[in-house]
Amino acid sequence: MSDLTYAGRTFRFRVDNGVVFHNTYAPDGTRLHYETVAGPDKGAAEDVELHAAEVGPGIFLLGWLEASGMTITHAMNLNTRTVHAFWTYDTPDGRVAELHTGTLEEIQGHAPAVTG
């Protein structure tokens, strides 16, 4: 398999529900800084620890836990610039799970520091 080819890069992730994120990956691929730039949580941002595996050339399974308790899993295909995303979160009526798809566009020169 190849190196973690997402590492050190920033992508605009457009989700099928209209939410847009800027995802910046640490140079070593172990952390992610995300910013919500469109959607109901616009302005939200967080640095998270990534759990990652390359499952095929240029195809990565990424997972993380957010401070809110939300869990996120991405099947990220850098060959086709697509993502299948699964996330879960708590609501007053119980835990909810959602499956989404989206597209990736690399953002050149946009690399806020990812803290650890």
Residue pairs with C-beta under 8 A, 6 or more apart in sequence:
1 54
1 56
1 57
2 54
2 57
2 58
4 25
4 28
4 29
4 52
4 54
4 60
5 58
5 78
6 25
6 29
6 60
6 62
6 76
6 78
7 25
7 26
7 27
7 28
7 29
8 25
8 26
8 27
8 29
8 111
9 24
9 25
9 106
10 22
10 23
10 24
10 25
10 106
10 107
10 110
10 111
11 22
11 23
11 104
11 105
11 106
11 107
12 20
12 21
12 22
12 37
12 104
12 105
12 106
12 107
13 20
13 21
13 22
13 23
13 83
13 102
13 103
13 104
14 20
14 102
14 103
14 105
15 21
15 39
15 85
15 100
15 101
15 102
16 100
16 101
16 102
17 39
17 100
18 38
18 39
19 36
19 38
19 39
19 40
19 41
20 36
20 37
20 38
20 39
21 34
21 35
21 36
21 37
22 34
22 35
22 37
22 107
22 110
23 32
23 33
23 34
24 32
24 33
24 34
24 110
24 111
24 112
24 114
25 31
25 32
25 50
25 114
26 32
26 33
26 114
26 116
29 50
29 52
30 49
30 50
30 52
30 116
31 47
31 48
31 49
31 50
31 114
31 115
31 116
32 47
32 48
32 50
32 62
32 64
32 114
33 45
33 46
33 47
33 112
33 113
33 114
33 115
34 45
34 46
34 48
35 43
35 44
35 45
35 112
36 42
36 43
36 44
36 45
46 66
46 67
47 114
47 115
47 116
48 64
48 65
48 66
49 64
49 65
49 116
50 62
50 63
50 64
51 62
51 63
51 64
52 60
52 61
52 62
52 63
53 60
53 61
54 60
55 61
55 75
57 79
58 77
58 78
58 79
59 75
59 76
59 77
59 78
59 79
60 74
60 75
60 76
60 78
61 73
61 74
61 75
61 76
62 72
62 73
62 74
62 76
63 71
63 72
63 73
63 74
64 71
64 72
65 71
65 72
66 72
68 89
69 89
69 90
70 87
70 88
70 89
71 87
71 88
71 89
72 85
72 86
72 87
73 85
73 86
73 87
74 83
74 84
74 85
75 83
75 84
75 85
76 82
76 83
76 104
77 83
78 104
81 103
81 104
81 105
82 101
82 102
82 103
82 104
83 101
83 102
83 103
83 104
84 99
84 100
84 101
85 99
85 100
85 101
85 102
86 97
86 98
86 99
86 100
87 97
87 98
87 100
88 95
88 96
88 97
88 98
89 95
89 96
90 96
